[in-house]
Amino acid sequence: MATTQNQPEYFRVVHPLEDAPEQKCVSEGLGQIEMTPSVRLSLKILRGYLTMMTAMLLYHVLDLAGVLKHFKF
């Protein structure tokens, strides 16, 4: 949009709900993404960490509920 020296540039603001829908990307037939060994290792470490944190949370909740008082560890 070209401007002259005396006229400022204006932009029209359109609310997203009133805007025209956009073309969506089609991801069919793309296949799996290739991962490097470092990415694969990082994801396995993240999976192990999340599993460990979930187990610790479950243990803490059961301990607070008093369920673990009957078992001797």
Secondary structure, DSSP 8 states (H G I E B T S, - for coil): ----SSS--------TTTS--------TT-------HHHHHHHHHHHHHHHHHHHHHHHHHHHHHTGGGGS--
